[in-house]
Structure formats: C-alpha cells, structure tokens
Amino acid sequence: TWETTAWRARGEAGTGSSSLVAAMMRGEIATPDVTSRWDDGKEKKELETWEIRKLEREQKKTEEAKEKAKKDAERQILKDIAQAEKDKTRRIKEIKAQLEELDALKDKDWDELTEEDEGRLEQEVSLRAELAELDKGAS
C-alpha cells in the first residue's frame, strides 16, 4: 500500500534539511554585515593616469567647443549688423529714387495727373518721414 503524505516545504521540521536563508530568517545564523550587494568593503580606487588624461582631454574639447560657439555667435552678430547697414543704405537709395520720380510728377500740370499719380503723390509725406528716420539712425 502506498502511504500518501501531505506536501511540505523544504526545510520544514521533520525533513532534516534546512536552507541557509531560512536559518537566517529564524535568527539561528547571523546575517552578513555588508550593506550593499556590490559593496565589498574596499575603498574606492583612484583613477588611473590614462583615465585622468582622458577626462582632461574631454573637458578641454568641451571648453574649446564653447569658445568656438561664442566666437561664432559674435561673428554672426557682426554679420547681422553689417547686413542691416547694407539694407538701410539700399532702402535710402530706393526712397530717394521714388522721391525723384514724385518730383517729376509734381512738374506735371494738374490736368495731366492721373488717379494713380495722385495716389503716389500722397505717399510723399510717408516716404519723407521714413527717409528722415533712416537718416537720423545713420547719423
């Protein structure tokens, strides 16, 4: 006949075997003093000379990159200023040319003017104001 026994967890009383973890949990064995699984109690080792040199090279590269970016930004600002000056002088020339055309329109008799000519003559005040503003900024 077969005797059936109920299932028992390993390490239970009566089986004769016990696990190390179970013994520690029961307090029969002292637990290790290590606080971390990866902390083997050794002090942190110093960096090797090649590691130090590598870190110094990386730091130097980042500093050079920052300096280059700063110089590029300054150079771009100067280019923008020069371009703004060129645009301003170009706009002044355009306004003066338009004013000369308007002066030619003023020489026409009132019966020779078209509605388009009258509209352009009305722009004269705004063109002169813009020219004065640009000249003031250029001085």
Disulfide bonds with the S-S distance in Angstrom:
none
